């Protein structure tokens, strides 16, 4: 494996679509953008350190609604961050959350929590963007996409101007907005990440664990594609403690018919709707999913998680952000994992990509 000299992402030389020669050496890149940046000034990247310079464990949270505030609380209790900054268009709300959180500092590991403006994104390892409009009754998904695209075209350049390490998008529709953030920020593809199907994957594992009566931590399963209606359950790769599901079912003794499996998947896809119907919003599990993503990055764990990122050649899918398994490190996405899918899963994943592309074709990124 080679390493992209611009962003630090690992690149398979035999499969790389972007490369260039400089002083007799061949350099490989994750994207055309990184190649262009290298060619404009090779000296700035040759033999440069690929390890990030941001190591302050500073997290900025843009948007302090239900998800942003709950994430700040979960992050505070995790001990992962040394500095947490809350940024909101309503400064008083951010300040109120900061006061409330600070009153609990006696019960957690030391952390500095404060409110600020976009200038606080400078020096942040990760900026977590939860800001965005919620879908109103009678409003179409495309209406919401256009509204949040306009919001992102305003706030993402203000964030990128401060040059934080990584931008983590949470606002919905997360795959579309991750693509928007990537395009308007000018960042390398591995440093703009969406929360994607990380929560869907956790829901899938939980429901399978309940069905199979085992600990969720011993269930390995993935939801790929869009964080939404076209997401894909990768049944062919499900295993329980290393035992493929097809082999585990006879040991379990539970019914694992196609109807049962479809029922589990429908519960995964419908989980958010059911929660919102009962309490008006989701916040706890997604906050924990975000802590898991942030922890994997800050601790340089090289954890494999299903987050949304630009896909360029994965099962023939190009120029769209969706979730596949990736390795996360201090550099953001180190590499994408080409897990084996069956023909039906490949077709469904490609269909999910086309669904997202049809939405991207309806928005203005200019």
C-alpha positions as CSV (number, residue, x, y, z in Angstrom):
1,X,0.0,0.0,0.0
2,X,1.2,3.5,-0.8
3,X,0.2,6.6,1.2
4,X,-1.3,9.7,-0.4
5,X,1.3,12.4,0.3
6,X,-1.4,15.1,0.6
7,X,-3.9,13.7,3.0
8,X,-2.2,10.5,4.4
9,X,-4.8,8.1,3.2
10,X,-3.6,4.6,2.2
11,X,-3.9,3.8,-1.5
12,X,-3.6,0.5,-3.3
13,X,-1.1,1.1,-6.1
14,X,-2.6,-1.5,-8.3
15,X,-6.1,-0.1,-8.1
16,X,-5.2,3.6,-7.9
17,X,-6.9,5.8,-10.5
18,X,-4.8,8.9,-9.7
19,X,-1.0,9.0,-9.9
20,X,1.8,11.3,-11.0
21,X,5.5,11.4,-11.5
22,X,7.9,13.7,-9.6
23,X,11.7,13.6,-9.7
24,X,11.6,10.0,-10.9
25,X,9.2,8.9,-8.2
26,X,5.6,7.8,-8.6
27,X,3.0,9.1,-6.2
28,X,-0.5,7.7,-5.7
29,X,-3.6,9.7,-4.6
30,X,-7.0,8.9,-3.2
31,X,-8.7,11.5,-5.5
32,X,-8.1,14.0,-8.3
33,X,-8.3,16.8,-5.8
34,X,-5.3,15.5,-3.8
35,X,-3.4,14.9,-7.1
36,X,-4.1,18.5,-8.2
37,X,-2.9,19.9,-4.9
38,X,0.3,17.9,-5.1
39,X,1.0,18.9,-8.7
40,X,0.5,22.6,-7.8
41,X,3.3,22.5,-5.2
42,X,5.1,19.1,-4.9
43,X,7.7,20.4,-2.6
44,X,5.1,21.1,0.1
45,X,4.2,17.4,0.3
46,X,7.3,15.3,-0.6
47,X,8.7,13.7,2.5
48,X,6.2,15.7,4.6
49,X,4.9,14.2,7.8
50,X,1.4,12.6,7.2
51,X,0.6,12.6,10.9
52,X,-1.7,15.4,11.7
53,X,-0.4,18.5,13.6
54,X,-3.6,18.8,15.6
55,X,-3.3,16.8,18.8
56,X,-5.1,19.0,21.3
57,X,-8.1,16.7,21.7
58,X,-10.3,19.7,21.0
59,X,-13.8,19.1,19.6
60,X,-16.0,21.9,18.3
61,X,-19.8,21.1,18.1
62,X,-21.7,23.3,15.6
63,X,-25.4,23.2,16.5
64,X,-26.6,22.6,20.1
65,X,-30.1,21.2,19.5
66,X,-31.1,17.8,20.9
67,X,-28.4,15.9,19.1
68,X,-25.6,18.5,19.6
69,X,-26.3,19.0,23.3
70,X,-26.6,15.3,24.0
71,X,-23.4,14.6,22.2
72,X,-21.6,17.2,24.2
73,X,-22.8,15.6,27.4
74,X,-21.8,12.1,26.2
75,X,-18.4,13.4,25.1
76,X,-17.9,15.1,28.4
77,X,-18.5,11.9,30.4
78,X,-16.3,9.8,28.0
79,X,-13.1,11.6,29.0
80,X,-12.0,11.5,25.3
81,X,-11.8,15.3,24.8
82,X,-9.7,17.9,26.7
83,X,-11.6,20.9,25.1
84,X,-15.2,21.1,24.0
85,X,-16.5,24.2,22.3
86,X,-20.2,24.7,21.6
87,X,-21.2,26.9,18.7
88,X,-24.7,27.9,17.9
89,X,-26.5,30.7,16.0
90,X,-28.3,31.4,19.3
91,X,-25.3,32.2,21.5
92,X,-27.4,32.1,24.7
93,X,-28.5,28.5,24.1
94,X,-24.9,27.4,23.7
95,X,-23.9,29.4,26.9
96,X,-26.8,27.8,28.8
97,X,-25.6,24.3,27.8
98,X,-22.0,25.2,28.8
99,X,-23.1,26.4,32.2
100,X,-25.2,23.2,32.8
101,X,-22.3,20.9,31.7
102,X,-19.7,22.8,33.7
103,X,-21.8,22.3,36.9
104,X,-21.1,18.6,36.5
105,X,-17.3,18.8,36.1
106,X,-16.7,17.5,39.7
107,X,-18.1,14.1,38.5
108,X,-16.0,13.6,35.3
109,X,-12.4,13.7,34.1
110,X,-11.0,17.2,33.6
111,X,-12.2,19.0,30.5
112,X,-12.6,22.6,29.4
113,X,-16.1,23.4,28.1
114,X,-17.0,26.8,26.6
115,X,-19.2,28.5,24.1
116,X,-17.7,30.3,21.1
117,X,-17.9,31.4,17.5
118,X,-16.6,29.8,14.3
119,X,-13.1,31.1,15.1
120,X,-13.0,28.4,17.8
121,X,-12.9,25.8,15.0
122,X,-9.2,26.7,14.6
123,X,-7.0,24.1,16.3
124,X,-9.9,21.7,16.6
125,X,-9.1,18.1,15.9
126,X,-12.7,17.5,14.8
127,X,-15.7,19.8,14.1
128,X,-18.9,17.9,14.6
129,X,-21.7,19.6,12.5
130,X,-25.2,18.8,13.9
131,X,-26.7,22.1,12.7
132,X,-29.5,21.9,10.2
133,X,-33.2,22.3,9.7
134,X,-35.7,19.6,10.7
135,X,-38.3,18.3,8.3
136,X,-41.6,20.0,8.8
137,X,-45.1,18.4,8.2
138,X,-45.9,18.4,4.5
139,X,-42.3,19.2,3.5
140,X,-40.7,16.9,1.0
141,X,-37.3,15.3,1.4
142,X,-36.0,17.4,-1.5
143,X,-37.3,20.5,0.2
144,X,-35.3,19.6,3.3
145,X,-32.2,18.8,1.2
146,X,-32.3,22.2,-0.5
147,X,-32.8,24.0,2.8
148,X,-29.9,22.2,4.6
149,X,-27.7,22.5,1.5
150,X,-28.1,26.3,1.7
151,X,-27.3,26.2,5.4
152,X,-24.1,24.1,4.7
153,X,-23.0,26.4,1.9
154,X,-23.0,29.2,4.6
155,X,-21.4,27.4,7.6
156,X,-19.0,24.9,6.0
157,X,-16.7,27.5,4.4
158,X,-16.7,29.4,7.7
159,X,-15.5,26.2,9.4
160,X,-13.0,25.2,6.7
161,X,-11.5,28.7,6.8
162,X,-10.3,27.9,10.4
163,X,-8.5,24.7,9.1
164,X,-9.7,22.2,11.7
165,X,-8.5,18.6,11.3
166,X,-11.6,16.7,10.4
167,X,-15.2,17.7,9.6
168,X,-17.8,15.2,10.9
169,X,-21.3,15.7,9.4
170,X,-24.3,14.6,11.4
171,X,-27.2,16.7,10.1
172,X,-29.6,14.9,7.7
173,X,-29.8,13.8,5.0
174,X,-26.3,13.0,6.1
175,X,-25.0,11.4,2.9
176,X,-26.1,14.4,0.8
177,X,-24.7,16.9,3.3
178,X,-21.4,15.1,3.6
179,X,-21.0,15.4,-0.2
180,X,-22.0,19.1,0.0
181,X,-19.5,19.7,2.9
182,X,-16.7,17.9,0.9
183,X,-17.3,20.0,-2.2
184,X,-17.6,23.4,-0.5
185,X,-14.8,22.9,2.0
186,X,-12.1,21.9,-0.4
187,X,-10.9,19.3,2.1
188,X,-9.4,15.9,1.0
189,X,-12.0,13.2,0.9
190,X,-10.6,11.4,4.0
191,X,-11.1,14.4,6.2
192,X,-14.8,15.0,5.6
193,X,-16.9,12.2,7.2
194,X,-20.6,11.7,7.8
195,X,-22.0,9.7,10.7
196,X,-23.6,7.6,8.0
197,X,-24.9,4.1,9.0
198,X,-22.9,3.8,12.2
199,X,-26.1,4.0,14.2
200,X,-28.0,1.8,11.8
201,X,-25.3,-0.8,12.1
202,X,-25.6,-0.6,15.9
203,X,-29.4,-1.0,15.7
204,X,-28.9,-4.0,13.4
205,X,-26.4,-5.7,15.8
206,X,-28.8,-5.0,18.8
207,X,-31.8,-6.5,17.1
208,X,-29.8,-9.5,16.0
209,X,-28.4,-10.0,19.5
210,X,-31.9,-9.9,20.9
211,X,-33.1,-12.4,18.4
212,X,-30.1,-14.7,19.0
213,X,-29.9,-14.0,22.7
214,X,-26.3,-13.0,22.8
215,X,-24.4,-9.9,23.8
216,X,-24.6,-7.2,21.0
217,X,-20.8,-6.8,21.3
218,X,-20.4,-10.3,19.9
219,X,-22.6,-9.6,16.8
220,X,-20.7,-8.4,13.8
221,X,-23.0,-7.0,11.1
222,X,-23.1,-4.1,8.7
223,X,-25.7,-1.7,7.3
224,X,-24.2,0.0,4.2
225,X,-25.3,2.6,1.6
226,X,-27.6,5.5,2.4
227,X,-28.5,6.4,6.0
228,X,-32.2,6.1,5.0
229,X,-34.7,4.1,3.1
230,X,-32.3,2.6,0.5
231,X,-29.8,1.3,3.1
232,X,-28.5,-2.3,2.7
233,X,-28.3,-5.0,5.3
234,X,-25.3,-7.2,4.5
235,X,-26.7,-10.5,5.7
236,X,-24.0,-12.5,3.9
237,X,-21.4,-11.2,6.3
238,X,-23.2,-11.4,9.6
239,X,-21.4,-13.5,12.2
240,X,-22.0,-14.3,15.9
241,X,-18.7,-14.5,17.8
242,X,-17.0,-15.4,14.5
243,X,-19.6,-18.0,13.5
244,X,-21.4,-17.2,10.2
245,X,-25.1,-16.6,10.8
246,X,-26.0,-19.5,8.5
247,X,-24.0,-21.8,10.8
248,X,-25.1,-20.3,14.0
249,X,-28.9,-20.6,13.3
250,X,-29.0,-24.4,13.9
251,X,-27.1,-23.8,17.2
252,X,-29.5,-21.1,18.3
253,X,-32.7,-23.0,17.6
254,X,-34.6,-19.8,16.8
255,X,-36.6,-19.2,13.6
256,X,-34.4,-17.4,11.1
257,X,-36.6,-17.5,8.1
258,X,-36.5,-14.9,5.3
259,X,-39.6,-13.3,6.8
260,X,-37.9,-13.1,10.2
261,X,-34.8,-11.5,8.6
262,X,-36.9,-9.0,6.7
263,X,-38.7,-8.1,9.9
264,X,-35.5,-7.4,11.6
265,X,-34.3,-5.2,8.8
266,X,-37.6,-3.3,8.6
267,X,-37.2,-2.5,12.3
268,X,-33.7,-1.1,11.7
269,X,-35.0,1.1,8.9
270,X,-38.0,2.2,10.8
271,X,-36.4,2.7,14.2
272,X,-36.0,6.5,13.9
273,X,-39.5,7.0,12.7
274,X,-40.8,5.0,15.7
275,X,-38.7,6.9,18.2
276,X,-39.7,10.3,16.7
277,X,-43.4,9.3,16.8
278,X,-43.1,8.6,20.5
279,X,-40.8,11.4,21.7
280,X,-40.3,13.8,18.8
281,X,-36.6,13.3,18.1
282,X,-33.7,10.9,18.5
283,X,-30.6,11.9,20.5
284,X,-29.2,9.3,22.9
285,X,-28.0,6.5,20.6
286,X,-26.7,8.8,17.9
287,X,-24.7,10.8,20.5
288,X,-23.1,7.5,21.6
289,X,-22.4,6.6,18.0
290,X,-20.7,10.0,17.5
291,X,-18.5,9.5,20.7
292,X,-17.5,6.1,19.2
293,X,-16.5,7.8,15.9
294,X,-14.6,10.6,17.6
295,X,-12.9,8.2,20.0
296,X,-11.7,6.1,17.1
297,X,-10.1,9.1,15.5
298,X,-8.6,10.8,18.6
299,X,-7.2,7.6,20.0
300,X,-5.8,6.6,16.6
301,X,-7.5,3.2,17.1
302,X,-7.7,2.2,13.4
303,X,-11.3,1.1,14.2
304,X,-13.5,-0.2,11.4
305,X,-16.8,1.7,11.3
306,X,-19.5,2.3,8.7
307,X,-19.4,6.1,8.1
308,X,-20.3,8.1,5.1
309,X,-17.5,9.2,2.8
310,X,-16.8,9.8,-0.9
311,X,-16.8,6.5,-2.8
312,X,-14.8,6.3,-6.0
313,X,-14.7,2.8,-7.5
314,X,-16.2,0.7,-4.7
315,X,-18.2,-2.0,-6.6
316,X,-18.3,0.4,-9.5
317,X,-19.8,3.3,-7.5
318,X,-18.3,6.7,-8.1
319,X,-18.7,10.3,-7.0
320,X,-21.2,9.9,-4.2
321,X,-21.0,9.8,-0.4
322,X,-22.4,6.7,1.4
323,X,-21.5,4.3,4.1
324,X,-19.0,1.4,3.7
325,X,-16.6,0.0,6.3
326,X,-13.6,2.2,6.7
327,X,-10.6,2.3,9.0
328,X,-10.5,5.5,11.1
329,X,-7.3,7.0,12.5
330,X,-5.9,10.5,13.3
331,X,-5.8,11.2,9.6
332,X,-9.6,10.5,9.3
333,X,-10.3,7.7,6.9
334,X,-7.1,5.6,6.4
335,X,-8.6,3.2,4.0
336,X,-11.8,1.7,2.8
337,X,-12.5,-2.0,3.4
338,X,-13.6,-4.0,0.3
339,X,-15.8,-6.6,2.1
340,X,-17.3,-9.4,0.0
341,X,-20.9,-8.8,-1.0
342,X,-23.2,-11.3,-2.8
343,X,-24.8,-10.3,-6.1
344,X,-28.0,-9.1,-4.5
345,X,-26.2,-6.9,-2.0
346,X,-24.0,-5.4,-4.7
347,X,-27.1,-4.5,-6.7
348,X,-28.8,-3.0,-3.7
349,X,-25.7,-0.9,-2.8
350,X,-25.5,0.3,-6.4
351,X,-29.2,1.1,-6.2
352,X,-28.7,3.1,-3.0
353,X,-25.9,5.1,-4.7
354,X,-28.2,5.9,-7.7
355,X,-30.9,7.0,-5.3
356,X,-28.5,9.5,-3.7
357,X,-27.2,10.6,-7.0
358,X,-30.7,11.5,-8.2
359,X,-31.0,13.8,-5.2
360,X,-27.6,15.4,-5.8
361,X,-28.7,16.1,-9.3
362,X,-31.5,18.3,-8.0
363,X,-29.4,20.6,-5.8
364,X,-27.2,23.6,-6.6
365,X,-23.6,23.2,-5.4
366,X,-22.4,26.4,-7.1
